[in-house]
Amino acid sequence: MDLFIYILILIIITCFILIWYIGTFNNYQDYIIRINEAETNIDTILRKRFDLLNKSIGVIKANSNAEGEILEMIVKLRSRKLTNFDLDRQIYEAINEFHNYGEQYEDLRKSDSFIKIEIDLNGTEADIIASRKYYNDIITDYNKLVTRFPSNIVSKFCHYDYKPYFDGKDMTDEIVNDFKL
């Protein structure tokens, strides 16, 4: 009878551990799905910003007497493969260059197309800030799960690693390698 009780207790403990493991694993899966969703939202906004800047090349050429390569950063970005972190920094620099053209050429500032692109770019700034916050909130919860006991046991077993924040560093500084993946 004693052997039966020990086996029953062992089975009950094993079932509780298995249920906990499955629950924690599913919790990780929920966070991974939410992280992927947030990254997709950021991708979409960055693509929209990139497309607006791409469109601005023609507007700048048509409404100013600017010679040489217009928004050469955008032209260079077309052929490079970048992470969201790097792309965000590069697009921010291209937006600054876009605004510089607006300041240099008065005819450009009066152009309806230029004004519309400028308004749309400002609108995407609010979107990217909201998406960064959403992403960082999810990453905070995910990283807590990765580092806290006992859920860190599942993270080690399944190779879930700590993820970096999309922190929106100061884009005007000289440090270009401040986003680490």
C-alpha positions in Angstrom: 0.0 0.0 0.0 2.9 2.4 0.8 4.4 1.8 -2.6 1.1 2.7 -4.2 0.9 6.0 -2.3 4.4 6.9 -3.3 3.8 6.2 -6.9 0.5 8.1 -6.8 2.3 11.1 -5.2 5.0 10.9 -7.8 2.4 10.9 -10.6 0.6 13.8 -9.1 3.8 15.9 -8.7 4.8 15.0 -12.3 1.4 16.1 -13.6 1.7 19.4 -11.7 5.2 20.0 -13.2 4.0 19.1 -16.6 1.0 21.4 -16.4 3.2 24.2 -15.1 5.7 23.6 -18.0 3.0 23.6 -20.6 1.4 26.8 -19.2 4.8 28.6 -19.1 5.7 27.4 -22.6 2.3 28.7 -23.9 3.0 32.0 -22.2 6.3 32.3 -24.0 4.5 31.5 -27.3 2.0 34.2 -26.7 4.8 36.7 -26.1 6.6 35.6 -29.2 3.5 36.1 -31.3 2.9 39.6 -29.8 6.6 40.5 -30.4 6.3 39.4 -34.0 3.1 41.5 -34.4 4.8 44.6 -32.9 7.8 44.1 -35.2 5.5 43.8 -38.2 3.8 47.1 -37.2 7.2 48.8 -36.9 8.1 47.3 -40.3 5.0 48.7 -41.9 5.5 52.2 -40.5 9.2 52.2 -41.5 8.2 51.1 -45.0 5.6 53.9 -45.2 8.3 56.5 -44.1 10.7 55.1 -46.6 8.1 55.2 -49.4 7.3 58.8 -48.5 10.9 59.8 -48.6 11.3 57.9 -51.9 8.4 59.8 -53.3 9.9 63.1 -52.1 12.9 62.7 -54.4 10.7 63.4 -57.5 9.0 66.3 -55.7 12.3 67.9 -54.7 13.7 67.5 -58.2 10.5 68.9 -59.8 10.2 71.9 -57.4 13.8 73.0 -56.9 16.9 73.6 -58.9 18.8 71.2 -56.7 21.6 69.5 -58.5 23.4 66.3 -57.7 22.0 63.4 -55.8 18.8 64.3 -54.1 18.3 62.5 -50.8 21.2 60.3 -51.5 20.7 58.4 -48.2 17.4 57.1 -49.6 19.0 56.0 -52.8 21.6 54.2 -50.8 19.0 52.6 -48.6 17.3 51.0 -51.6 20.1 48.5 -52.0 21.0 47.7 -48.4 19.5 45.2 -46.0 19.1 46.7 -42.6 17.5 45.7 -39.3 14.6 47.9 -38.1 16.9 49.5 -35.6 19.4 50.6 -38.3 16.7 51.5 -40.8 15.0 53.7 -38.2 18.2 55.6 -37.7 18.9 55.9 -41.4 15.3 57.1 -42.2 15.5 59.7 -39.4 18.7 61.1 -41.0 17.0 61.1 -44.4 14.0 63.0 -42.9 16.4 65.6 -41.6 17.9 65.9 -45.1 14.4 66.2 -46.5 13.7 69.1 -44.1 17.0 70.8 -45.0 15.9 70.8 -48.7 12.6 72.5 -47.6 14.6 75.2 -45.8 17.0 75.8 -48.7 14.4 76.1 -51.5 11.4 78.4 -51.0 9.6 77.1 -54.1 9.8 73.6 -52.5 8.2 74.8 -49.3 5.3 76.2 -51.2 4.7 73.0 -53.2 1.5 71.2 -52.2 3.2 67.8 -52.8 6.1 68.7 -50.5 3.7 69.9 -47.8 1.6 66.7 -48.0 4.7 64.5 -47.7 5.9 66.6 -44.8 2.5 66.2 -43.0 2.5 62.5 -43.7 6.0 62.1 -42.4 5.0 64.0 -39.2 2.0 61.6 -38.9 4.3 58.6 -39.1 6.4 59.9 -36.3 3.5 59.6 -33.9 2.8 56.1 -35.2 6.4 55.0 -34.8 6.5 56.3 -31.2 3.4 54.4 -30.3 4.7 51.2 -32.0 8.0 51.5 -30.1 6.2 51.8 -26.8 4.0 48.8 -27.6 7.1 46.8 -28.6 9.1 47.8 -25.6 6.1 47.0 -23.2 5.9 43.5 -24.6 9.7 43.1 -24.5 9.7 44.1 -20.8 7.2 41.4 -19.9 9.0 38.8 -22.1 12.4 39.6 -20.6 10.9 39.3 -17.1 9.7 35.9 -18.0 13.1 34.9 -19.4 15.0 36.1 -16.3 12.7 35.2 -13.4 12.7 31.9 -11.6 11.0 29.4 -12.3 10.1 30.4 -15.8 13.8 30.9 -16.6 14.1 27.1 -16.5 11.8 26.9 -19.5 13.6 29.7 -21.2 17.0 27.9 -20.8 15.5 24.6 -22.0 13.8 26.1 -25.1 16.7 28.6 -25.8 14.6 31.8 -25.3 17.0 34.7 -24.9 16.7 38.2 -23.6 15.6 40.6 -26.3 16.8 44.2 -26.8 14.5 47.2 -26.5 13.7 49.4 -29.5 14.8 52.4 -27.4 14.7 55.3 -29.8 18.2 56.6 -29.0 19.1 60.2 -29.7 19.3 60.1 -33.5 21.2 63.4 -33.7 24.2 62.1 -31.7 27.4 60.7 -33.3 26.9 57.2 -32.0 25.6 55.1 -34.8 26.1 51.7 -33.2 23.8 52.2 -30.2 21.2 49.7 -31.3 22.4 46.2 -30.5 20.7 43.0 -31.6 
